[in-house]
């Protein structure tokens, strides 16, 4: 009885960890999509002020490594 309970606890913990990892991955994908959307909006503008230009450069680096 003790071994079964331990196995169940380990299984539940493993399942909880897997769900958390999936949630983290989904959040990362959502954040990347938002950054991409901001980058697209900024890239469409011809003239950017200093703050927008700095954000555009930062997003470019984060998204594309450039």
N, C-alpha and C positions, 0 to 999 in steps of 0.2 A: 504494500500500500504506500509506503514511503517513496519507493522508487517511481511509482506511477505519478505521484503528485509532483515529484521533482521534474520528471520528463514533461509533464503538462505545463509546469511553470516555465521551463526552458523554451518549449514550443510557443507559448503565448508571448514570451519576451522576444523571441525571434520574429514572430509575426508582427508584433508592435514595431520592432526596429525596421522591418521591411516596409510597413505602411508609412513610417516616418521618412524613410529614404525616398519613397515614391512621392510623398508630399513635398519634400525638399526639391526634388527634381522638377516637379510641376511648377513650383514657385520660381525656380531659376529660369525655366522656359518662359513664364509670364513676364518676368523682369526683362529678359532679353528681347521679347517681343515689344515691350514698351519702349525700350531703348532704341530699337530699330525704327519704331514709328516716329520717335522724336528726331532721330537722325534723318529720316526721309523728309520730314517737314522742314528741317533746317537746311537740308541740301537743295531744296527747291527754291529757297530764297536767294536772290542775287546779291544783296548787300546785308551783311550781318554786323550788328554792333559788337563791341569787344566781348561782352559777356556771352552772347550767343555763339560767337566764333570760338571762344574758349570751350564752351559746352560741346560744340560740334567736333572740335579736335579731340576732346576727351572721349566722346562717344565713338569716334572713328577708331581711336586706339583700342578701346575696350572691345568693340565689336569685330574689328578686322586686324588689329595688331599693327596698325600703321601710324 
